[in-house]
Every structure is written in C-alpha cells, then in structure tokens.
C-alpha cells in the first residue's frame, strides 16, 4: 500500500523555483532530449555551443508560454502581472480575495 498513487504526500516541501533551469532540474526534465548531440574535435568554443542550446530551449519554453486559443493574456492580466513584478512565484501565490474584499 505504500506505493499507491493516492497516498499522503511527503511532509518535506521543496523551495519554489523561479527560473526554467531550476524547474527542469527539479522535475528531471532534459530540455535537450529532442536535439541531436554535437561532437566537436576542437576549435569550437564550448560556451558558444552551450549558449546556442540554451537559446533553443528558451525559445521552446517561450513558445509554450505564449498566448493560444486556451490562454488569452488580457490587458488586465498583464497589468496584474506587472504589479506582481512579473514574478512567477508571486503570481502563483497571489490571493485575489485579499485584493477584492474590504475586510481582512
């Protein structure tokens, strides 16, 4: 019974992540799994290769976060995100009832 999917979660809570690289590391996601491996025989700066791979992964992430039929970013939602410093953790933990009600 200890391995059933509906058991109580562990009491250990991880710190929130606020960037794609930490999220990928936490979830064990390899953003380069769909890309071909590049072998080099010298002469090419490894930093340039790493930057190119990071740029490709970031472009894929930005495409996933863009507007779609299901997700429409209204001017109001963009303004709210700006008041929350466009910080994913602040946006996730935002509590609308504290904003919309007049009593604590």
KEFIKE-164845 format. One record per residue: residue in three letters; x negated, y, z of N, C-alpha, C in turn. Coordinates in nm, 4 decimals, m for minus. Layout:
N
@code = ALA&n.px = X&n.py = Y&n.pz = Z&ca.px = X&ca.py = Y&ca.pz = Z&c.px = X&c.py = Y&c.pz = Z
...
# end
This chain:
104
@code = UNK&n.px = m0.0802&n.py = m0.1205&n.pz = 0.0000&ca.px = 0.0000&ca.py = 0.0000&ca.pz = 0.0000&c.px = m0.0850&c.py = 0.1276&c.pz = 0.0000
@code = UNK&n.px = m0.2122&n.py = 0.1186&n.pz = 0.0383&ca.px = m0.2929&ca.py = 0.2401&ca.pz = 0.0454&c.px = m0.3265&c.py = 0.2970&c.pz = m0.0919
@code = UNK&n.px = m0.3092&n.py = 0.2202&n.pz = m0.1979&ca.px = m0.3442&ca.py = 0.2695&ca.pz = m0.3300&c.px = m0.2221&c.py = 0.3104&c.pz = m0.4129
@code = UNK&n.px = m0.1047&n.py = 0.3148&n.pz = m0.3535&ca.px = 0.0145&ca.py = 0.3546&ca.pz = m0.4265&c.px = 0.0095&c.py = 0.5043&c.pz = m0.4573
@code = UNK&n.px = 0.0650&n.py = 0.5486&n.pz = m0.5690&ca.px = 0.0531&ca.py = 0.6884&ca.pz = m0.6097&c.px = 0.1316&c.py = 0.7864&c.pz = m0.5231
@code = UNK&n.px = 0.2304&n.py = 0.7400&n.pz = m0.4463&ca.px = 0.3124&ca.py = 0.8328&ca.pz = m0.3696&c.px = 0.2731&c.py = 0.8390&c.pz = m0.2218
@code = UNK&n.px = 0.1525&n.py = 0.7982&n.pz = m0.1900&ca.px = 0.1093&ca.py = 0.8065&ca.pz = m0.0500&c.px = 0.0822&c.py = 0.9524&c.pz = m0.0124
@code = UNK&n.px = 0.0686&n.py = 0.9771&n.pz = 0.1149&ca.px = 0.0402&ca.py = 1.1125&ca.pz = 0.1627&c.px = m0.0969&c.py = 1.1567&c.pz = 0.1128
@code = UNK&n.px = m0.1102&n.py = 1.2839&n.pz = 0.0722&ca.px = m0.2394&ca.py = 1.3310&ca.pz = 0.0228&c.px = m0.3418&c.py = 1.3406&c.pz = 0.1349
@code = UNK&n.px = m0.4673&n.py = 1.3407&n.pz = 0.0956&ca.px = m0.5733&ca.py = 1.3586&ca.pz = 0.1940&c.px = m0.5568&c.py = 1.4937&c.pz = 0.2621
@code = UNK&n.px = m0.6044&n.py = 1.5016&n.pz = 0.3855&ca.px = m0.5949&ca.py = 1.6282&ca.pz = 0.4571&c.px = m0.7062&c.py = 1.7238&c.pz = 0.4178
@code = UNK&n.px = m0.8035&n.py = 1.6730&n.pz = 0.3451&ca.px = m0.9127&ca.py = 1.7586&ca.pz = 0.3006&c.px = m0.8658&c.py = 1.8428&c.pz = 0.1824
@code = UNK&n.px = m0.8749&n.py = 1.9745&n.pz = 0.1964&ca.px = m0.8319&ca.py = 2.0657&ca.pz = 0.0916&c.px = m0.9551&c.py = 2.1346&c.pz = 0.0357
@code = UNK&n.px = m0.9702&n.py = 2.1296&n.pz = m0.0960&ca.px = m1.0862&ca.py = 2.1924&ca.pz = m0.1569&c.px = m1.0644&c.py = 2.3422&c.pz = m0.1697
@code = UNK&n.px = m1.1735&n.py = 2.4148&n.pz = m0.1827&ca.px = m1.1657&ca.py = 2.5579&ca.pz = m0.2063&c.px = m1.1108&c.py = 2.5803&c.pz = m0.3477
@code = UNK&n.px = m1.0335&n.py = 2.6875&n.pz = m0.3681&ca.px = m0.9845&ca.py = 2.7137&ca.pz = m0.5033&c.px = m1.0984&c.py = 2.7529&c.pz = m0.5958
@code = UNK&n.px = m1.0815&n.py = 2.7254&n.pz = m0.7224&ca.px = m1.1815&ca.py = 2.7638&ca.pz = m0.8217&c.px = m1.1279&c.py = 2.8825&c.pz = m0.9002
@code = UNK&n.px = m1.2175&n.py = 2.9664&n.pz = m0.9485&ca.px = m1.1727&ca.py = 3.0855&ca.pz = m1.0195&c.px = m1.2397&c.py = 3.1043&c.pz = m1.1551
@code = UNK&n.px = m1.2966&n.py = 2.9955&n.pz = m1.2086&ca.px = m1.3529&ca.py = 3.0055&ca.pz = m1.3430&c.px = m1.3433&c.py = 2.8688&c.pz = m1.4108
@code = UNK&n.px = m1.3436&n.py = 2.8694&n.pz = m1.5431&ca.px = m1.3237&ca.py = 2.7435&ca.pz = m1.6166&c.px = m1.4295&c.py = 2.6377&c.pz = m1.5886
@code = UNK&n.px = m1.5543&n.py = 2.6788&n.pz = m1.5703&ca.px = m1.6608&ca.py = 2.5810&ca.pz = m1.5487&c.px = m1.6402&c.py = 2.5050&c.pz = m1.4175
@code = UNK&n.px = m1.6051&n.py = 2.5763&n.pz = m1.3095&ca.px = m1.5822&ca.py = 2.5093&ca.pz = m1.1819&c.px = m1.4590&c.py = 2.4191&c.pz = m1.1880
@code = UNK&n.px = m1.3556&n.py = 2.4632&n.pz = m1.2595&ca.px = m1.2359&ca.py = 2.3813&ca.pz = m1.2727&c.px = m1.2674&c.py = 2.2526&c.pz = m1.3475
@code = UNK&n.px = m1.3430&n.py = 2.2641&n.pz = m1.4560&ca.px = m1.3803&ca.py = 2.1455&ca.pz = m1.5323&c.px = m1.4635&c.py = 2.0507&c.pz = m1.4470
@code = UNK&n.px = m1.5555&n.py = 2.1052&n.pz = m1.3668&ca.px = m1.6382&ca.py = 2.0212&ca.pz = m1.2801&c.px = m1.5530&c.py = 1.9537&c.pz = m1.1732
@code = UNK&n.px = m1.4586&n.py = 2.0268&n.pz = m1.1142&ca.px = m1.3727&ca.py = 1.9716&ca.pz = m1.0098&c.px = m1.2850&c.py = 1.8591&c.pz = m1.0632
@code = UNK&n.px = m1.2317&n.py = 1.8783&n.pz = m1.1839&ca.px = m1.1436&ca.py = 1.7784&ca.pz = m1.2427&c.px = m1.2183&c.py = 1.6673&c.pz = m1.3153
@code = UNK&n.px = m1.3489&n.py = 1.6838&n.pz = m1.3310&ca.px = m1.4273&ca.py = 1.5834&ca.pz = m1.4017&c.px = m1.4017&c.py = 1.5842&c.pz = m1.5508
@code = UNK&n.px = m1.3704&n.py = 1.7016&n.pz = m1.6046&ca.px = m1.3420&ca.py = 1.7159&ca.pz = m1.7467&c.px = m1.4702&c.py = 1.7544&c.pz = m1.8188
@code = UNK&n.px = m1.4992&n.py = 1.6848&n.pz = m1.9269&ca.px = m1.6155&ca.py = 1.7182&ca.pz = m2.0087&c.px = m1.5664&c.py = 1.7997&c.pz = m2.1276
@code = UNK&n.px = m1.5906&n.py = 1.9334&n.pz = m2.1272&ca.px = m1.5379&ca.py = 2.0154&ca.pz = m2.2363&c.px = m1.6040&c.py = 1.9862&c.pz = m2.3702
@code = UNK&n.px = m1.7150&n.py = 1.9143&n.pz = m2.3694&ca.px = m1.7881&ca.py = 1.8869&ca.pz = m2.4922&c.px = m1.7629&c.py = 1.7457&c.pz = m2.5453
@code = UNK&n.px = m1.6658&n.py = 1.6762&n.pz = m2.4890&ca.px = m1.6415&ca.py = 1.5370&ca.pz = m2.5278&c.px = m1.6029&c.py = 1.5239&c.pz = m2.6750
@code = UNK&n.px = m1.5368&n.py = 1.6253&n.pz = m2.7296&ca.px = m1.4929&ca.py = 1.6169&ca.pz = m2.8687&c.px = m1.5971&c.py = 1.6700&c.pz = m2.9665
@code = UNK&n.px = m1.7096&n.py = 1.7166&n.pz = m2.9151&ca.px = m1.8112&ca.py = 1.7748&ca.pz = m3.0020&c.px = m1.9220&c.py = 1.6739&c.pz = m3.0309
@code = UNK&n.px = m1.9836&n.py = 1.6870&n.pz = m3.1442&ca.px = m2.0946&ca.py = 1.5995&ca.pz = m3.1809&c.px = m2.2171&c.py = 1.6329&c.pz = m3.0969
@code = UNK&n.px = m2.2930&n.py = 1.5320&n.pz = m3.0647&ca.px = m2.4187&ca.py = 1.5526&ca.pz = m2.9922&c.px = m2.5222&c.py = 1.6066&c.pz = m3.0896
@code = UNK&n.px = m2.6062&n.py = 1.6986&n.pz = m3.0439&ca.px = m2.7071&ca.py = 1.7599&ca.pz = m3.1280&c.px = m2.8446&c.py = 1.7212&c.pz = m3.0766
@code = UNK&n.px = m2.9215&n.py = 1.6574&n.pz = m3.1614&ca.px = m3.0590&ca.py = 1.6213&ca.pz = m3.1245&c.px = m3.1517&c.py = 1.7269&c.pz = m3.1822
@code = UNK&n.px = m3.2540&n.py = 1.7589&n.pz = m3.1084&ca.px = m3.3489&ca.py = 1.8574&ca.pz = m3.1598&c.px = m3.4904&c.py = 1.8028&c.pz = m3.1491
@code = UNK&n.px = m3.5702&n.py = 1.8413&n.pz = m3.2443&ca.px = m3.7090&ca.py = 1.7945&ca.pz = m3.2480&c.px = m3.8042&c.py = 1.9090&c.pz = m3.2169
@code = UNK&n.px = m3.7551&n.py = 2.0111&n.pz = m3.1525&ca.px = m3.8397&ca.py = 2.1252&ca.pz = m3.1183&c.px = m3.8112&c.py = 2.2433&c.pz = m3.2087
@code = UNK&n.px = m3.8552&n.py = 2.3586&n.pz = m3.1670&ca.px = m3.8387&ca.py = 2.4791&ca.pz = m3.2455&c.px = m3.7066&c.py = 2.5503&c.pz = m3.2236
@code = UNK&n.px = m3.6061&n.py = 2.4836&n.pz = m3.1699&ca.px = m3.4774&ca.py = 2.5469&ca.pz = m3.1438&c.px = m3.4659&c.py = 2.5741&c.pz = m2.9949
@code = UNK&n.px = m3.4253&n.py = 2.6945&n.pz = m2.9623&ca.px = m3.4112&ca.py = 2.7342&ca.pz = m2.8223&c.px = m3.2933&c.py = 2.6592&c.pz = m2.7594
@code = UNK&n.px = m3.3190&n.py = 2.5789&n.pz = m2.6557&ca.px = m3.2092&ca.py = 2.5056&ca.pz = m2.5909&c.px = m3.1034&c.py = 2.5997&c.pz = m2.5334
@code = UNK&n.px = m3.1451&n.py = 2.7194&n.pz = m2.4937&ca.px = m3.0491&ca.py = 2.8174&ca.pz = m2.4412&c.px = m2.9478&c.py = 2.8593&c.pz = m2.5465
@code = UNK&n.px = m2.9927&n.py = 2.8721&n.pz = m2.6720&ca.px = m2.9010&ca.py = 2.9080&ca.pz = m2.7801&c.px = m2.8000&c.py = 2.7974&c.pz = m2.8056
@code = UNK&n.px = m2.8469&n.py = 2.6734&n.pz = m2.7995&ca.px = m2.7562&ca.py = 2.5595&ca.pz = m2.8189&c.px = m2.6535&c.py = 2.5560&c.pz = m2.7061
@code = UNK&n.px = m2.6993&n.py = 2.5732&n.pz = m2.5821&ca.px = m2.6083&ca.py = 2.5716&ca.pz = m2.4676&c.px = m2.5066&c.py = 2.6846&c.pz = m2.4787
@code = UNK&n.px = m2.5527&n.py = 2.8032&n.pz = m2.5210&ca.px = m2.4611&ca.py = 2.9165&ca.pz = m2.5353&c.px = m2.3582&c.py = 2.8903&c.pz = m2.6451
@code = UNK&n.px = m2.4003&n.py = 2.8320&n.pz = m2.7548&ca.px = m2.3078&ca.py = 2.8009&ca.pz = m2.8633&c.px = m2.2021&c.py = 2.7003&c.pz = m2.8173
@code = UNK&n.px = m2.2428&n.py = 2.6015&n.pz = m2.7396&ca.px = m2.1478&ca.py = 2.5024&ca.pz = m2.6890&c.px = m2.0511&c.py = 2.5661&c.pz = m2.5896
@code = UNK&n.px = m2.1035&n.py = 2.6542&n.pz = m2.5036&ca.px = m2.0174&ca.py = 2.7229&ca.pz = m2.4070&c.px = m1.9177&c.py = 2.8131&c.pz = m2.4792
@code = UNK&n.px = m1.9616&n.py = 2.8807&n.pz = m2.5844&ca.px = m1.8717&ca.py = 2.9666&ca.pz = m2.6613&c.px = m1.7599&c.py = 2.8848&c.pz = m2.7254
@code = UNK&n.px = m1.7927&n.py = 2.7670&n.pz = m2.7775&ca.px = m1.6915&ca.py = 2.6815&ca.pz = m2.8387&c.px = m1.5895&c.py = 2.6357&c.pz = m2.7345
@code = UNK&n.px = m1.6375&n.py = 2.5979&n.pz = m2.6173&ca.px = m1.5466&ca.py = 2.5539&ca.pz = m2.5109&c.px = m1.4589&c.py = 2.6693&c.pz = m2.4645
@code = UNK&n.px = m1.5166&n.py = 2.7905&n.pz = m2.4540&ca.px = m1.4403&ca.py = 2.9065&ca.pz = m2.4099&c.px = m1.3337&c.py = 2.9427&c.pz = m2.5131
@code = UNK&n.px = m1.3678&n.py = 2.9313&n.pz = m2.6418&ca.px = m1.2698&ca.py = 2.9600&ca.pz = m2.7467&c.px = m1.1518&c.py = 2.8634&c.pz = m2.7375
@code = UNK&n.px = m1.1804&n.py = 2.7371&n.pz = m2.7090&ca.px = m1.0734&ca.py = 2.6374&ca.pz = m2.6943&c.px = m0.9865&c.py = 2.6693&c.pz = m2.5730
@code = UNK&n.px = m1.0503&n.py = 2.7112&n.pz = m2.4633&ca.px = m0.9751&ca.py = 2.7469&ca.pz = m2.3422&c.px = m0.8886&c.py = 2.8695&c.pz = m2.3680
@code = UNK&n.px = m0.9438&n.py = 2.9715&n.pz = m2.4333&ca.px = m0.8662&ca.py = 3.0923&ca.pz = m2.4612&c.px = m0.7471&c.py = 3.0611&c.pz = m2.5515
@code = UNK&n.px = m0.7649&n.py = 2.9708&n.pz = m2.6469&ca.px = m0.6535&ca.py = 2.9305&ca.pz = m2.7332&c.px = m0.5446&c.py = 2.8621&c.pz = m2.6513
@code = UNK&n.px = m0.5844&n.py = 2.7834&n.pz = m2.5527&ca.px = m0.4869&ca.py = 2.7135&ca.pz = m2.4679&c.px = m0.4112&c.py = 2.8107&c.pz = m2.3779
@code = UNK&n.px = m0.4740&n.py = 2.9236&n.pz = m2.3436&ca.px = m0.4109&ca.py = 3.0215&ca.pz = m2.2551&c.px = m0.3338&c.py = 3.1295&c.pz = m2.3304
@code = UNK&n.px = m0.3359&n.py = 3.1261&n.pz = m2.4617&ca.px = m0.2699&ca.py = 3.2293&ca.pz = m2.5425&c.px = m0.1181&c.py = 3.2125&c.pz = m2.5395
@code = UNK&n.px = m0.0495&n.py = 3.3150&n.pz = m2.5870&ca.px = 0.0961&ca.py = 3.3070&ca.pz = m2.5959&c.px = 0.1378&c.py = 3.1965&c.pz = m2.6923
@code = UNK&n.px = 0.2545&n.py = 3.1414&n.pz = m2.6662&ca.px = 0.3094&ca.py = 3.0371&ca.pz = m2.7522&c.px = 0.4616&c.py = 3.0485&c.pz = m2.7484
@code = UNK&n.px = 0.5285&n.py = 2.9546&n.pz = m2.8107&ca.px = 0.6744&ca.py = 2.9543&ca.pz = m2.8073&c.px = 0.7231&c.py = 2.9412&c.pz = m2.6631
@code = UNK&n.px = 0.6518&n.py = 2.8594&n.pz = m2.5831&ca.px = 0.6927&ca.py = 2.8367&ca.pz = m2.4447&c.px = 0.6496&c.py = 2.9494&c.pz = m2.3517
@code = UNK&n.px = 0.5393&n.py = 3.0155&n.pz = m2.3832&ca.px = 0.4824&ca.py = 3.1176&ca.pz = m2.2948&c.px = 0.4822&c.py = 3.2517&c.pz = m2.3659
@code = UNK&n.px = 0.5570&n.py = 3.3460&n.pz = m2.3110&ca.px = 0.5600&ca.py = 3.4821&ca.pz = m2.3648&c.px = 0.5084&c.py = 3.5769&c.pz = m2.2569
@code = UNK&n.px = 0.4024&n.py = 3.6492&n.pz = m2.2879&ca.px = 0.3455&ca.py = 3.7447&ca.pz = m2.1928&c.px = 0.4101&c.py = 3.8806&c.pz = m2.2174
@code = UNK&n.px = 0.5046&n.py = 3.9149&n.pz = m2.1319&ca.px = 0.5765&ca.py = 4.0409&ca.pz = m2.1468&c.px = 0.4917&c.py = 4.1554&c.pz = m2.0922
@code = UNK&n.px = 0.5231&n.py = 4.2790&n.pz = m2.1282&ca.px = 0.4512&ca.py = 4.3930&ca.pz = m2.0694&c.px = 0.4595&c.py = 4.3930&c.pz = m1.9163
@code = UNK&n.px = 0.5741&n.py = 4.3496&n.pz = m1.8640&ca.px = 0.5905&ca.py = 4.3451&ca.pz = m1.7184&c.px = 0.4962&c.py = 4.2421&c.pz = m1.6544
@code = UNK&n.px = 0.4861&n.py = 4.1241&n.pz = m1.7171&ca.px = 0.3982&ca.py = 4.0214&ca.pz = m1.6599&c.px = 0.2515&c.py = 4.0626&c.pz = m1.6723
@code = UNK&n.px = 0.2155&n.py = 4.1306&n.pz = m1.7822&ca.px = 0.0786&ca.py = 4.1797&ca.pz = m1.7973&c.px = 0.0475&c.py = 4.2873&c.pz = m1.6937
@code = UNK&n.px = 0.1452&n.py = 4.3750&n.pz = m1.6664&ca.px = 0.1255&ca.py = 4.4791&ca.pz = m1.5646&c.px = 0.1106&c.py = 4.4171&c.pz = m1.4260
@code = UNK&n.px = 0.1911&n.py = 4.3151&n.pz = m1.3973&ca.px = 0.1802&ca.py = 4.2473&ca.pz = m1.2683&c.px = 0.0446&c.py = 4.1801&c.pz = m1.2541
@code = UNK&n.px = m0.0016&n.py = 4.1146&n.pz = m1.3593&ca.px = m0.1333&ca.py = 4.0510&ca.pz = m1.3563&c.px = m0.2422&c.py = 4.1551&c.pz = m1.3312
@code = UNK&n.px = m0.2280&n.py = 4.2723&n.pz = m1.3914&ca.px = m0.3268&ca.py = 4.3786&ca.pz = m1.3702&c.px = m0.3278&c.py = 4.4246&c.pz = m1.2253
@code = UNK&n.px = m0.2094&n.py = 4.4317&n.pz = m1.1612&ca.px = m0.2062&ca.py = 4.4713&ca.pz = m1.0199&c.px = m0.2693&c.py = 4.3656&c.pz = m0.9309
@code = UNK&n.px = m0.2761&n.py = 4.2417&n.pz = m0.9814&ca.px = m0.3394&ca.py = 4.1315&ca.pz = m0.9074&c.px = m0.4823&c.py = 4.1082&c.pz = m0.9566
@code = UNK&n.px = m0.5408&n.py = 4.2119&n.pz = m1.0175&ca.px = m0.6806&ca.py = 4.2111&ca.pz = m1.0628&c.px = m0.7078&c.py = 4.1064&c.pz = m1.1702
@code = UNK&n.px = m0.6035&n.py = 4.0596&n.pz = m1.2397&ca.px = m0.6176&ca.py = 3.9535&ca.pz = m1.3406&c.px = m0.6945&c.py = 3.8340&c.pz = m1.2851
@code = UNK&n.px = m0.6782&n.py = 3.8090&n.pz = m1.1571&ca.px = m0.7487&ca.py = 3.7012&ca.pz = m1.0877&c.px = m0.6550&c.py = 3.5816&c.pz = m1.0775
@code = UNK&n.px = m0.6960&n.py = 3.4684&n.pz = m1.1315&ca.px = m0.6088&ca.py = 3.3516&ca.pz = m1.1355&c.px = m0.5646&c.py = 3.3061&c.pz = m0.9965
@code = UNK&n.px = m0.6508&n.py = 3.3177&n.pz = m0.8981&ca.px = m0.6139&ca.py = 3.2748&ca.pz = m0.7630&c.px = m0.5107&c.py = 3.3700&c.pz = m0.7030
@code = UNK&n.px = m0.5308&n.py = 3.5001&n.pz = m0.7217&ca.px = m0.4332&ca.py = 3.5971&ca.pz = m0.6706&c.px = m0.2985&c.py = 3.5797&c.pz = m0.7404
@code = UNK&n.px = m0.3005&n.py = 3.5535&n.pz = m0.8699&ca.px = m0.1759&ca.py = 3.5341&ca.pz = m0.9440&c.px = m0.1050&c.py = 3.4076&c.pz = m0.8951
@code = UNK&n.px = m0.1800&n.py = 3.2989&n.pz = m0.8763&ca.px = m0.1203&ca.py = 3.1726&ca.pz = m0.8316&c.px = m0.0607&c.py = 3.1842&c.pz = m0.6920
@code = UNK&n.px = m0.1262&n.py = 3.2609&n.pz = m0.6039&ca.px = m0.0797&ca.py = 3.2707&ca.pz = m0.4651&c.px = 0.0128&c.py = 3.3897&c.pz = m0.4408
@code = UNK&n.px = 0.0463&n.py = 3.4640&n.pz = m0.5459&ca.px = 0.1357&ca.py = 3.5785&ca.pz = m0.5330&c.px = 0.2721&c.py = 3.5319&c.pz = m0.4846
@code = UNK&n.px = 0.3279&n.py = 3.6033&n.pz = m0.3889&ca.px = 0.4570&ca.py = 3.5660&ca.pz = m0.3326&c.px = 0.5587&c.py = 3.6736&c.pz = m0.3676
@code = UNK&n.px = 0.6463&n.py = 3.6467&n.pz = m0.4642&ca.px = 0.7389&ca.py = 3.7500&ca.pz = m0.5107&c.px = 0.8370&c.py = 3.7974&c.pz = m0.4049
@code = UNK&n.px = 0.8752&n.py = 3.7125&n.pz = m0.3100&ca.px = 0.9725&ca.py = 3.7551&ca.pz = m0.2097&c.px = 0.9176&c.py = 3.8665&c.pz = m0.1226
@code = UNK&n.px = 0.7868&n.py = 3.8656&n.pz = m0.0955&ca.px = 0.7274&ca.py = 3.9737&ca.pz = m0.0173&c.px = 0.7336&c.py = 4.1041&c.pz = m0.0952
@code = UNK&n.px = 0.7308&n.py = 4.0960&n.pz = m0.2256&ca.px = 0.7342&ca.py = 4.2146&ca.pz = m0.3100&c.px = 0.8767&c.py = 4.2658&c.pz = m0.3286
@code = UNK&n.px = 0.9724&n.py = 4.1748&n.pz = m0.3404&ca.px = 1.1074&ca.py = 4.2136&ca.pz = m0.3768&c.px = 1.2029&c.py = 4.2364&c.pz = m0.2588
@code = UNK&n.px = 1.1638&n.py = 4.2011&n.pz = m0.1388&ca.px = 1.2531&ca.py = 4.2217&ca.pz = m0.0253&c.px = 1.2042&c.py = 4.3373&c.pz = 0.0592
@code = UNK&n.px = 1.2944&n.py = 4.3966&n.pz = 0.1350&ca.px = 1.2580&ca.py = 4.5139&ca.pz = 0.2150&c.px = 1.2212&c.py = 4.4797&c.pz = 0.3585
@code = UNK&n.px = 1.2427&n.py = 4.3575&n.pz = 0.4003&ca.px = 1.2067&ca.py = 4.3183&ca.pz = 0.5368&c.px = 1.0980&c.py = 4.2120&c.pz = 0.5332
@code = UNK&n.px = 1.0195&n.py = 4.2052&n.pz = 0.6411&ca.px = 0.9072&ca.py = 4.1099&ca.pz = 0.6431&c.px = 0.9496&c.py = 3.9649&c.pz = 0.6461
# end
